[in-house]
Amino acid sequence: MNSCRQNLDRLWFPFTCSEDLRNFPPALIERGEGVYVYDNNGKRYLDAIGSWWVSILGHCHPRINAAVKRQVDRLEHVMMAGFVTGPALDLSQKLSEILPGELSKIFYSDNGSTSVEIAMKIALQFRAATGSRRRFFVSLGSGYHGDTLGAMSVGGIMSYHGLFHELFKKQLFTLSPYCYRCPVGKDAETCNADCMDSLEEILKNHGDDIAACIFEPMVQGACGMRIYPAVVLRKIFTLCEKYGIITIADEVAAGFARTGRMFACEHAGVVPDIMCIAKGLTGGYLPMAATIVKEKIYEVFCGNHLQNRELAHGHTFTGNPVAAAAACETLSILKEMRIPASLESLAEFFRKAVFSLNELECVDGIRTIGTIGAFEIVSDRKTKAAFSEDKRIPFRIAVRALDKGVIIRPLGNVLYFVPAYIITHEQIETMISVTKEAIKEIVYE
Ligand SMILES: Cc1ncc(COP(=O)(O)O)c(C=O)c1O
């Protein structure tokens, strides 16, 4: 146990303050099965957030395990320059079966942030190659696209990105389509995507300088699962078309049926010029991402070695065959399970269960899309005021729920659920009843 403590002290954890690490040391997880993970004392936790939204088919899926094992015994890796592997090729076939519209050229990388960096570089290099001086990006206020510098420059969560905006390049930001606290004072009945007038304003004034617009389609995840209507997404596309702006849909979190459609852009019937995918791609097994572009974008990168048109980008593990094997098996399972169509009734049960939290006076702003559910913790529903920050109510609710064996995490004042698609009705009921108990105990006792 002592050496475990020492080893723990050697580690630096993401998004974790050191005092919390001391007061709430992480559970030592030894194994997983379905929606559950188990710690070294045998305690079982229902993973209600799919381990940061990646575990779409549950932990330790026997078929994905077998696919990974098979691949490891054949080949662990070979660079994807001058070489390619069967799994990387098969994955391109499987992706092409589900990709919308003319999205056709696939560039593999390792994680969501790199898929965004690549999308941004593609947009910039495309502009340069076509003789344009457009060098900036516009993105949605409060958006999140990852933690590398390029991705942060288009990130709008000031507590994460503010410092870096000061030090590095800052891009342009629209209002956030935050329906619970609508920035232009509309509600569901009166909404006409008016928040995106802020996009038009930016494009009118700076359109000639803007290479691309990047956005999380239908739901801004990390800023608190801000689910917004399709009309907003459609307006983004209409404006980008009007002003000749490349669209980059960051489907890193929303892709692979999380919102009830295979890709969230489908809710608005739109196809981006560039799409970023990651998280669910390998079923949560291995880091892998892809940036996918339309042929008309790729064409600009074609030429001979004297023309220097190729994309100046690569990662050591680009196209890793073990990750690709996990991704192939994940996509086969999704297909066999007829996902997303077959998720409809689960999503409806999930929606009703999440909305039952409404019985608690301190819960407001409940929203769901597909298998994403979120709600706000408020001290007063009328004013929508949050509890004072020093009380750390959402954080303490999550800690209490964890004690009771359900993993949820706060995002500011928001708590959310993003479970695996194999979650049962009974497990959803447990997830909700434990959350209710935790809320009652922290807020009312
Ligand atoms: C929409 C979106 N884009 C990009 C990222 C970054 O992905 P990664 O953490 O794999 O770098 C995330 C991560 O949560 C995300 O939600």
The ligand as a MOL file (V3000), in Angstrom:
LIG
                    3D

  0  0  0     0  0            999 V3000
M  V30 BEGIN CTAB
M  V30 COUNTS 16 16 0 0 0
M  V30 BEGIN ATOM
M  V30 1 C -15.7140 18.0930 -28.7710 0
M  V30 2 C -14.3360 17.6800 -28.3460 0
M  V30 3 N -13.2970 17.9210 -29.1550 0
M  V30 4 C -12.0540 17.5610 -28.8380 0
M  V30 5 C -11.7790 16.9420 -27.6390 0
M  V30 6 C -10.3810 16.5600 -27.2910 0
M  V30 7 O -10.2470 15.1840 -27.3240 0
M  V30 8 P -9.0160 14.4650 -26.5790 0
M  V30 9 O -9.2830 14.6190 -25.1180 0
M  V30 10 O -9.0900 13.0570 -27.0520 0
M  V30 11 O -7.7900 15.1570 -27.0170 0
M  V30 12 C -12.8430 16.6680 -26.7580 0
M  V30 13 C -12.5900 16.0200 -25.4660 0
M  V30 14 O -13.4080 15.9570 -24.5980 0
M  V30 15 C -14.1460 17.0580 -27.1170 0
M  V30 16 O -15.1830 16.8400 -26.3110 0
M  V30 END ATOM
M  V30 BEGIN BOND
M  V30 1 1 1 2
M  V30 2 1 2 3
M  V30 3 2 2 15
M  V30 4 2 3 4
M  V30 5 1 4 5
M  V30 6 1 5 6
M  V30 7 2 5 12
M  V30 8 1 6 7
M  V30 9 1 7 8
M  V30 10 2 8 9
M  V30 11 1 8 10
M  V30 12 1 8 11
M  V30 13 1 12 13
M  V30 14 1 12 15
M  V30 15 2 13 14
M  V30 16 1 15 16
M  V30 END BOND
M  V30 END CTAB
M  END
